[in-house]
Amino acid sequence: MNECRHAAIIMDGNGRWAKAHGKPRTAGHLAGADNVRTIAIAADQLGIRYLTLYAFSTENWRRSKEEVGYIMKLPAYFFKKYMQEFLDRGFQMHMIGELDALPADTRRVLLDAVEESKNNTGLSLNICMNYGSQREILLAARRYAADVRDGKADLNLDEHGFEQYLMTAGMPPVDLLIRTSGEQRISNYLLWQIAYAELEFVPESWPEFTPEVLKRCLQEYYARDRRFGGVAGEKPVGSAANL
Ligand code: FPP
């Protein structure tokens, strides 16, 4: 059966959801943050081992100062409210992105969450903050070049070797990429890691993305014939046992 070890989500539509409910955009981000907890728990219960969420891209700095400032404060709200529960569930937190450019207090909260959960072995909840995939690949290439220059690496690096320079080093490739809110774009997200991922675009906004919608996405994923560039043959056997 198609196992879904690693799911990644582009959490889109917070602003539209807020507008539709007569609320400010920030209310959409707050509802979105609470939904991260709901979906992380659901993903864990559905057998997903790695959940990677796009919280703030390198392009999101273009938003208003107020909106960026609000999103930067969300991790403090989020981990104060939910960290104990995550620890109890065995979740391990990972941050993906250039954290150095974040406000110092935001960075501190994120790094504390990583540190506090580092001995856990359950769901890997990966939050992408100030992340852009092209930049990630560029930084990886620079580090590899420096290793070659310093005699720590040779020119025979293969794909697997290169992955160790990415911010997702040690994680399996993405099996399923979901984008909420109807847009059908990748938006500079995990370009290397989604090479063979199945893509799903759902109409629900992120605050409306319930565990039921996640299950629907997984059912669709399980039904697909993943060939990884091979020949169409047997339909994958097995069923969505976790559903
Ligand atoms: C995209 O919707 C959403 C974002 C850019 C922010 C996502 C952030 C969260 C869901 C909260 C993050 C939580 C933690 C714990 C860090 P949009 O604002 O672009 O929506 P729109 O396209 O409808 O305007």
Boltz pocket constraint, residues with backbone or C-beta under 6 A from the ligand:
constraints:
  - pocket:
      binder: B
      contacts: [[A, 11], [A, 12], [A, 13], [A, 14], [A, 15], [A, 16], [A, 17], [A, 28], [A, 29], [A, 32], [A, 33], [A, 36], [A, 54], [A, 55], [A, 56], [A, 57], [A, 60], [A, 71], [A, 74], [A, 75], [A, 78], [A, 127], [A, 206]]
      max_distance: 6.0
